[in-house]
Amino acid sequence: MLSRNRKARKATPLPGIGRSVFAPRDLLAEALAGMLQRPARSALTMLGTVLGVGAFVAVLGLTATASSQIDARFNVLSATEVTVEDIAREQDEFADAAFPDDASDRVERLNGVRHAGVLWTVRPRRSAAELAVTAAPVGDTGGEALNVVAAAPGALRAAEPRLSQGRLYDDFHTDARQRVTVISSGIAARLGITTLETKPAIFIGGQPFTVMGIVDDVQRQPDVLLSVLVPQTTAVELWGRPTDGARMLIATDLGAAPQVAGEAPTALRPDHPEYFKAVPPPDPKSLRTSVTSDLEQLFLLLAGVCLVIGAVGIANTTLVAVLERTGEIGLRRALGAQGRHVTAQFLAESGTLGAFGGLIGTAIGTLTVLVVALIRDWTPVMHPVTLATAPLIGLATGVVAGIYPARRASSVQPAEALRG
């Protein structure tokens, strides 16, 4: 009975004194007061969270924006390209070159095909001197180490070159086996060719070739910019048929590439379609997913590192604040504040720091996406979920960082604090 009376007396508040209450409004006011007491330190503390959340928003925004651009460019160019490779030697070691002489005509008759042609890199039969490229007649020493590529007119058209001078050779030059060539502007500069008005010629292994056109750029097969292009019939006459590495470049209408890739081997060789490997364009969804996932993994890792740094900064600052305000904590406890009230106060301060850092980081990340999109002439893409989640990440980072300092503050005894 005596023990029950003692418990009742301990549980009953003294007359005129109510239960200790810490309203949310008071909690927020105390948190803001703690931040504004030392604004410079609070700003530096938020820096890590600002960088982390800003990087988070910028990464997701830029990857979403880049994804839309990847889709657009893929549909315009990559989705209209098919490559057919000669793999006859892999199927039959006694097989010769699989592409027939009229390969371009066979494939260009398929629905959806705009241009098609065979090309291959010419290999010397005896020595590299057979393919030495010079700008002077026979007798000139040395020469440029350039690849010589035999290309059908359809292959040139499929590559979509941009001419700076002259023109491309066509079916007439191919049928007549004329010794003409098309080179890039870089190769022309190396060979000292500045204009085609004088009908300049280059020499390949001592054989003269009239330069018909100079190319500035190509949309497909950029490796041809490093090569000297000659008609495939001329190459066969001078250096023989290709032994390996022959391929066909096909430009299709938008959406026709998968169908053309399935039909091209049979159109080329109905008797042995297995001699060819048609490479259609990759699925745009998988391409976009792989590109965006690589970007997200890299930059989200950096964002996570920034958030960890920000959390450590908030934890360190809050812990220092606990040590500096030991007397204040003791006074609050002496006036009736309980340990949970002190814990809530310091958690509110650290959470407010994180929330402000998250808001500022969200604004900076969004501005970054807009600036990059403006510079690149892109359409900015921002998901509402990202903008709503980012400040909450800052808040969560601040609360987690303040758990240990808050518990440390709640364990301060009033008597010891006031005595100190």
Secondary structure by P-SEA (a helix, b strand, c coil): caaaaaaaaaaccccccccccccaaaaaaaaaaaaaccaaaaaaaaaaaaaaaaaaaaaaaaaaaaaaaaaaaaaaccccbbbbbbcccccccccccccccaaaaaaaacccccccbbbbbbbbcccccccbbbccccccccccbbbbbbbcaaaaaaaccccccbbbbcaaaaaaccccccccaaaaaaacccccccbbbbbcccbbbbbcccccccccccccccbbbccaaaaaacccccccbbbbbbbbcccaaaaaaacccccccccccccbbbbccccaaaaaaaaaaaaaaaaaaaaaaaaaaaaaaaaaaaaaaaaaaaaaaaaaaaacccaaaaaaaaaaaaaaaaaaaaaaaaaaaaaaaaaaaaaabbbbbbbaaaaaaaaaaaaaaaaaaaaaaaaaaaaccaaaaaac
